[in-house]
């Protein structure tokens, strides 16, 4: 394998408390050394002067759609989008169709596809319940044996409290992270947008914030009683933030993620009836977006995840009520975080890498997210000042459902290494 020497970049590695201009020597797929004025020893040199060099980004929440809905996304196209966005590792969620990732057989099948087609590391999240139907727990031991690193019924919440309690206890025993989709459907019902003045003006059924935060409150209480960990997915409102912050102070083992659209967009954007603004949880208010930013700053929210949810044009090109929830995220997450958080002094670069690399890796229990000697050389190089326009033609994903098409973003990825391999072809338009 070719060796590389990344020279003169600002190396940002919060896990090892590094933020200074250094070189990184890559050999045999691993980080051999991080230091000053390193000799390349015949390796190919990459001048990273004026650029940020950090651990490859880790996404806790990706929908790759394969196996089953390859018309929306595949492992190949999804990981191509991932590396283009600076992600070297993704955790794929279990709500595949027609069969959920709820058994050893389908996870082994997916693992074979990953081994053959993936450009990035793909870690599998299995289902909490069979068919994600909330009736019977999946076999967690078998899921872990097949390679699952966590469990979730993402897209659905486990309504049965007793079943969720059992899931938390069994997951703790097996060493699996429980990722909770917190939605009380008796409250959200058939809503499609945040409940409030905007939904009323638009004549659309609203989803009250109670649908999220009441279930966040319940799941955290169940975790407390089980003395188990719970991770809250896609936090969107200030009430959820407040509940999580209070629980952490009380010693409950709770972690949380949000997605870039919850700090970059608000419900006001939906007045155009653009179905690419329809997501679950829905876009909330400006006050909620500010609460999300504050929680990212103080660490109440541990991670920025993409919730990358590809859908075909035909699925999205319908009335707002009938369009599926979800948008693309892998190719815009970094640009939005740099533009909306780093450029606006909400987060430092070190804090950004903590939320998008180190913390997600820690929570998932994967050996990624830092630049320690001997670790797999998963590295991203970013041109922090480079402004670019996100266009439909540039999208690497198989689907095109993004509200950010036409946006000018900062923080362009210039190089990505996965296990020491320079993934150059996917960045050809840089």
C-alpha positions as CSV (number, residue, x, y, z in Angstrom):
1,X,0.0,0.0,0.0
2,X,1.2,3.5,-0.9
3,X,2.4,5.6,2.0
4,X,1.6,9.3,2.3
5,X,2.9,12.3,4.2
6,X,0.4,15.1,4.9
7,X,2.5,18.2,5.5
8,X,1.9,21.6,7.1
9,X,-1.8,21.2,7.9
10,X,-3.5,22.4,11.0
11,X,-4.1,19.1,12.7
12,X,-7.3,19.1,14.8
13,X,-7.8,16.0,17.0
14,X,-9.8,16.8,20.1
15,X,-9.6,13.2,21.4
16,X,-5.9,13.7,21.8
17,X,-6.1,17.5,22.5
18,X,-4.2,18.4,19.4
19,X,-4.8,21.7,17.5
20,X,-1.5,22.8,15.8
21,X,0.3,22.8,12.5
22,X,1.8,19.3,12.2
23,X,2.6,16.5,9.7
24,X,1.0,13.1,9.5
25,X,2.9,10.1,8.2
26,X,0.6,7.3,6.8
27,X,2.1,3.8,6.2
28,X,0.4,0.4,5.6
29,X,-3.0,1.9,6.1
30,X,-2.3,3.3,9.5
31,X,-1.1,6.5,11.2
32,X,2.6,5.9,11.7
33,X,3.4,9.3,13.3
34,X,2.0,12.8,14.0
35,X,4.7,15.4,14.5
36,X,6.7,18.3,13.2
37,X,8.9,18.3,10.2
38,X,8.5,14.6,9.4
39,X,10.6,13.0,6.7
40,X,8.5,11.4,3.9
41,X,10.8,8.4,3.5
42,X,9.8,8.1,-0.1
43,X,6.1,8.5,0.5
44,X,3.9,10.7,-1.6
45,X,3.7,14.2,0.0
46,X,0.4,16.2,0.2
47,X,0.8,19.8,1.1
48,X,-2.0,20.8,3.5
49,X,-0.9,24.3,4.1
50,X,-3.8,26.5,5.1
51,X,-6.1,23.5,5.5
52,X,-7.6,21.6,8.4
53,X,-6.6,18.0,8.9
54,X,-8.7,15.9,11.2
55,X,-10.0,12.4,11.9
56,X,-12.5,11.2,9.3
57,X,-16.1,12.2,10.1
58,X,-18.3,9.5,11.7
59,X,-22.1,9.5,11.0
60,X,-24.2,7.8,13.6
61,X,-27.4,7.9,11.5
62,X,-27.4,6.9,7.8
63,X,-30.0,5.3,5.7
64,X,-28.4,3.3,2.9
65,X,-31.6,1.6,1.8
66,X,-29.9,-1.5,0.6
67,X,-30.9,-4.3,0.6
68,X,-34.4,-3.7,-0.9
69,X,-34.7,-0.1,-2.1
70,X,-31.7,0.2,-4.4
71,X,-33.7,2.7,-6.5
72,X,-33.2,5.2,-3.6
73,X,-29.6,4.4,-2.5
74,X,-27.1,1.6,-2.4
75,X,-24.1,0.9,-0.3
76,X,-21.9,2.0,-3.2
77,X,-23.7,5.3,-3.9
78,X,-24.3,6.1,-0.2
79,X,-20.6,5.6,0.8
80,X,-19.6,7.6,-2.3
81,X,-21.7,10.4,-0.9
82,X,-20.2,9.9,2.5
83,X,-16.6,10.2,1.5
84,X,-17.4,13.2,-0.7
85,X,-18.8,14.8,2.5
86,X,-15.8,13.9,4.6
87,X,-17.3,10.9,6.3
88,X,-15.1,7.8,6.6
89,X,-17.5,5.8,8.8
90,X,-21.3,5.6,8.8
91,X,-23.7,3.6,10.9
92,X,-26.6,2.3,8.7
93,X,-30.0,2.2,10.2
94,X,-32.2,-0.9,10.2
95,X,-35.4,0.4,8.5
96,X,-34.7,-1.3,5.2
97,X,-37.6,-2.5,3.0
98,X,-39.2,-4.9,2.7
99,X,-37.2,-6.6,5.4
100,X,-35.8,-4.8,8.4
101,X,-32.3,-5.6,9.7
102,X,-33.8,-7.7,12.5
103,X,-32.0,-11.0,12.0
104,X,-28.6,-12.6,11.5
105,X,-29.2,-13.6,8.0
106,X,-30.0,-10.2,6.5
107,X,-27.2,-8.6,8.4
108,X,-24.7,-11.1,7.0
109,X,-26.2,-10.5,3.5
110,X,-25.7,-6.7,4.0
111,X,-22.2,-7.3,5.3
112,X,-21.3,-9.1,2.1
113,X,-22.5,-6.1,0.1
114,X,-20.5,-3.7,2.3
115,X,-17.3,-5.8,1.9
116,X,-17.7,-5.7,-1.9
117,X,-19.0,-2.2,-2.6
118,X,-18.3,0.2,0.3
119,X,-15.9,3.2,-0.1
120,X,-16.2,4.0,3.6
121,X,-16.5,1.9,6.8
122,X,-20.1,0.9,7.3
123,X,-21.2,-0.3,10.7
124,X,-24.6,-2.0,11.1
125,X,-27.4,-1.0,13.5
126,X,-29.9,-3.8,14.0
127,X,-33.6,-3.5,14.9
128,X,-34.9,-3.5,18.4
129,X,-38.1,-5.4,17.5
130,X,-38.9,-7.9,14.7
131,X,-40.0,-6.0,11.6
132,X,-39.7,-2.9,13.7
133,X,-43.3,-3.6,14.7
134,X,-42.8,-3.0,18.4
135,X,-44.3,-6.4,19.4
136,X,-41.4,-8.8,19.9
137,X,-37.8,-8.2,20.6
138,X,-35.2,-9.2,18.0
139,X,-32.5,-11.7,19.1
140,X,-29.8,-9.2,20.3
141,X,-27.2,-11.9,20.8
142,X,-27.6,-13.0,17.2
143,X,-27.5,-9.5,15.9
144,X,-24.3,-8.8,17.7
145,X,-22.8,-12.0,16.5
146,X,-23.6,-11.0,12.9
147,X,-21.8,-7.7,13.5
148,X,-24.4,-5.2,14.7
149,X,-23.0,-2.4,17.0
150,X,-26.3,-1.0,18.1
151,X,-30.0,-1.4,17.9
152,X,-32.9,0.9,16.9
153,X,-36.4,0.9,15.5
154,X,-35.6,4.2,13.8
155,X,-38.6,5.5,12.0
156,X,-40.7,4.1,14.8
157,X,-40.7,4.3,18.6
158,X,-41.3,1.2,20.8
159,X,-44.6,2.1,22.3
160,X,-44.7,-0.8,24.8
161,X,-42.9,0.4,28.0
162,X,-42.3,-3.1,29.3
163,X,-40.8,-4.1,25.9
164,X,-38.6,-1.1,25.8
165,X,-37.4,-1.7,29.4
166,X,-36.5,-5.3,28.4
167,X,-34.7,-4.0,25.4
168,X,-32.6,-1.6,27.4
169,X,-31.6,-4.3,29.9
170,X,-30.8,-6.9,27.3
171,X,-28.8,-4.4,25.2
172,X,-26.7,-3.5,28.2
173,X,-26.0,-7.2,28.7
174,X,-24.9,-7.6,25.1
175,X,-23.0,-4.3,24.9
176,X,-25.2,-2.7,22.3
177,X,-26.1,0.9,22.1
178,X,-29.9,1.6,22.1
179,X,-30.7,4.5,19.7
180,X,-34.2,5.8,20.4
181,X,-36.5,7.3,17.8
182,X,-38.6,9.3,20.2
183,X,-42.1,9.9,18.8
184,X,-45.4,9.3,20.5
185,X,-47.7,8.6,17.5
186,X,-50.8,9.0,19.5
187,X,-49.7,12.7,19.6
188,X,-48.0,13.2,16.3
189,X,-50.9,11.2,14.6
190,X,-50.8,12.0,10.9
191,X,-49.1,15.4,11.2
192,X,-46.6,16.5,8.5
193,X,-45.1,19.8,9.9
194,X,-44.4,21.5,13.2
195,X,-47.7,22.4,15.0
196,X,-48.1,26.1,15.2
197,X,-49.0,29.3,13.3
198,X,-47.2,28.1,10.2
199,X,-49.0,24.8,10.0
200,X,-52.3,26.6,10.5
201,X,-51.6,29.1,7.8
202,X,-50.6,26.4,5.4
203,X,-53.6,24.2,6.2
204,X,-51.4,21.2,7.1
205,X,-51.7,18.9,10.1
206,X,-49.2,19.7,12.8
207,X,-46.9,17.6,14.9
208,X,-46.7,19.1,18.4
209,X,-43.3,19.2,20.2
210,X,-45.0,17.0,22.9
211,X,-44.8,14.0,20.5
212,X,-41.0,14.2,20.8
213,X,-40.2,15.4,24.2
214,X,-42.8,13.3,26.1
215,X,-41.2,10.1,24.6
216,X,-37.7,11.5,25.3
217,X,-38.8,11.9,28.9
218,X,-40.2,8.4,29.0
219,X,-37.2,6.6,27.4
220,X,-34.8,8.4,29.7
221,X,-36.8,7.4,32.7
222,X,-36.8,3.7,31.5
223,X,-33.0,3.9,31.1
224,X,-32.6,5.3,34.6
225,X,-34.6,2.5,36.1
226,X,-32.8,-0.1,34.1
227,X,-29.4,1.5,34.9
228,X,-28.8,1.3,31.2
229,X,-27.6,3.8,28.5
230,X,-29.9,5.4,26.0
231,X,-29.0,7.5,22.9
232,X,-31.7,9.9,21.7
233,X,-31.8,10.3,17.9
234,X,-32.5,13.5,15.9
235,X,-33.3,16.0,18.7
236,X,-35.2,18.9,17.3
237,X,-36.8,21.0,20.1
238,X,-35.7,22.9,23.2
239,X,-37.9,20.9,25.5
240,X,-36.0,17.7,24.6
241,X,-32.7,19.5,25.2
242,X,-33.8,20.6,28.6
243,X,-34.9,17.1,29.6
244,X,-31.6,15.6,28.4
245,X,-29.6,18.3,30.1
246,X,-31.4,17.7,33.4
247,X,-31.1,13.9,33.2
248,X,-27.4,14.1,32.5
249,X,-26.9,16.3,35.6
250,X,-28.8,13.7,37.6
251,X,-26.4,11.0,36.4
252,X,-28.5,9.2,33.8
253,X,-26.4,7.6,31.0
254,X,-28.1,9.5,28.2
255,X,-26.5,10.8,25.0
256,X,-28.0,12.7,22.1
257,X,-27.6,13.7,18.5
258,X,-29.1,16.3,16.2
259,X,-29.0,16.9,12.5
260,X,-27.8,19.9,10.5
261,X,-31.2,20.8,9.3
262,X,-32.3,21.5,12.9
263,X,-29.8,24.3,13.3
264,X,-29.8,25.5,9.6
265,X,-33.6,25.6,8.9
266,X,-36.8,26.5,10.7
267,X,-40.5,25.8,10.1
268,X,-40.7,29.2,8.3
269,X,-39.0,27.6,5.3
270,X,-41.9,25.3,4.8
271,X,-44.2,27.9,3.4
272,X,-43.0,27.1,-0.1
273,X,-44.6,23.6,0.3
274,X,-41.3,22.1,-0.9
275,X,-41.5,18.5,0.2
276,X,-37.7,18.4,0.6
277,X,-38.4,20.4,3.8
278,X,-40.6,17.6,5.1
279,X,-38.8,15.5,7.8
280,X,-39.5,13.7,11.0
281,X,-39.1,15.2,13.5
282,X,-40.2,18.3,11.6
283,X,-38.4,21.6,11.4
284,X,-39.2,23.6,14.5
285,X,-39.0,27.3,15.5
286,X,-36.1,29.8,15.6
287,X,-36.1,29.4,19.4
288,X,-35.7,25.6,19.0
289,X,-32.8,26.1,16.5
290,X,-31.0,28.4,19.0
291,X,-31.5,25.8,21.8
292,X,-30.0,23.2,19.5
293,X,-26.9,25.3,18.9
294,X,-26.5,26.0,22.6
295,X,-26.7,22.3,23.4
296,X,-24.1,21.5,20.8
297,X,-21.8,24.1,22.4
298,X,-22.2,22.9,26.0
299,X,-22.1,19.2,25.1
300,X,-25.7,18.4,26.0
301,X,-26.0,17.2,22.4
302,X,-23.0,14.9,21.8
303,X,-23.1,14.5,18.1
304,X,-24.1,15.9,14.8
305,X,-25.6,13.1,12.6
306,X,-26.9,13.4,9.1
307,X,-30.1,11.3,9.2
308,X,-29.3,10.8,5.5
309,X,-32.7,9.7,4.1
310,X,-32.7,9.3,0.3
311,X,-36.0,9.3,-1.6
312,X,-36.7,9.2,-5.3
313,X,-38.0,12.2,-7.2
314,X,-41.3,10.5,-7.9
315,X,-41.8,9.9,-4.2
316,X,-41.1,13.5,-3.3
317,X,-42.9,15.1,-6.3
318,X,-46.4,14.8,-4.7
319,X,-48.6,16.9,-2.4
320,X,-46.9,17.7,1.0
321,X,-49.3,15.4,2.9
322,X,-48.3,12.4,0.9
323,X,-44.5,12.8,0.5
324,X,-42.2,10.7,2.6
325,X,-40.3,12.2,5.5
326,X,-36.5,12.8,5.0
327,X,-33.7,14.5,3.1
328,X,-30.2,13.8,2.0
329,X,-27.5,14.8,4.5
330,X,-24.1,13.2,3.9
331,X,-22.8,15.7,1.4
332,X,-24.0,18.8,3.1
333,X,-23.5,18.1,6.8
334,X,-19.9,19.4,7.0
335,X,-20.5,22.4,4.9
336,X,-23.6,23.4,6.9
337,X,-21.8,22.8,10.2
338,X,-18.8,25.0,9.0
339,X,-21.1,27.7,7.6
340,X,-23.6,27.8,10.4
341,X,-21.5,26.9,13.4
342,X,-17.8,27.5,12.9
343,X,-18.1,30.6,10.7
344,X,-20.6,32.1,13.2
345,X,-18.4,31.3,16.2
346,X,-20.9,28.8,17.7
347,X,-18.3,26.0,17.7
348,X,-14.5,25.9,17.3
349,X,-12.9,23.5,14.8
350,X,-12.0,21.3,17.8
351,X,-15.5,21.3,19.0
352,X,-16.8,20.5,15.5
353,X,-14.6,17.4,15.2
354,X,-15.7,16.4,18.7
355,X,-19.3,16.4,17.6
356,X,-18.8,14.9,14.1
357,X,-16.0,12.4,14.7
358,X,-14.7,11.7,18.3
359,X,-18.0,11.6,20.1
360,X,-19.9,9.6,17.5
361,X,-17.1,7.0,17.4
362,X,-17.0,6.8,21.2
363,X,-20.8,6.4,21.5
364,X,-20.9,3.7,18.8
365,X,-17.9,1.9,20.4
366,X,-15.9,1.9,17.2
367,X,-12.1,2.3,17.0
368,X,-12.3,5.5,15.0
369,X,-12.5,9.3,15.5
370,X,-8.9,10.2,16.4
371,X,-5.4,10.4,15.0
372,X,-3.4,8.3,17.5
373,X,-0.4,6.5,16.3
374,X,-1.2,3.0,15.1
375,X,-4.9,3.8,14.4
376,X,-6.5,3.2,11.0
377,X,-5.6,6.2,8.8
378,X,-9.2,7.6,8.4
379,X,-8.5,11.2,7.7
380,X,-10.2,14.2,6.1
381,X,-8.5,17.3,4.8
382,X,-10.7,20.4,4.5
383,X,-10.1,23.8,2.9
384,X,-11.9,25.9,5.5
385,X,-12.2,29.1,3.5
386,X,-13.2,27.6,0.2
387,X,-16.8,28.5,-0.7
388,X,-18.8,26.3,-3.1
389,X,-22.3,25.9,-4.3
390,X,-24.1,22.6,-3.7
391,X,-25.8,21.7,-7.0
392,X,-28.1,18.9,-8.1
393,X,-25.6,17.8,-10.8
394,X,-22.8,17.4,-8.1
395,X,-24.8,15.1,-5.9
396,X,-23.1,11.7,-5.5
397,X,-26.2,10.1,-3.9
398,X,-28.5,8.1,-6.1
399,X,-31.4,10.4,-4.9
400,X,-31.5,14.2,-5.1
401,X,-33.9,15.1,-2.3
402,X,-32.2,18.1,-0.6
403,X,-33.5,21.5,0.4
404,X,-29.9,22.8,0.3
405,X,-29.5,22.7,-3.5
406,X,-28.3,26.1,-4.6
407,X,-26.8,27.0,-1.1
408,X,-23.4,28.4,-0.9
409,X,-21.4,26.6,1.8
410,X,-17.9,26.8,3.2
411,X,-15.4,24.1,4.2
412,X,-14.8,22.1,1.1
413,X,-13.3,18.6,1.4
414,X,-10.1,18.3,-0.6
415,X,-8.8,14.8,0.4
416,X,-10.2,11.8,2.2
417,X,-8.3,8.7,3.4
418,X,-10.0,5.5,4.4
419,X,-7.6,3.0,6.0
420,X,-4.8,4.9,4.4
421,X,-6.3,4.7,0.9
422,X,-6.7,8.1,-0.8
423,X,-10.3,8.2,-2.1
424,X,-9.5,10.6,-4.8
425,X,-11.9,9.7,-7.6
426,X,-15.0,10.8,-5.6
427,X,-13.5,14.3,-5.1
428,X,-12.8,14.9,-8.8
429,X,-15.0,18.0,-8.9
430,X,-13.0,19.8,-6.2
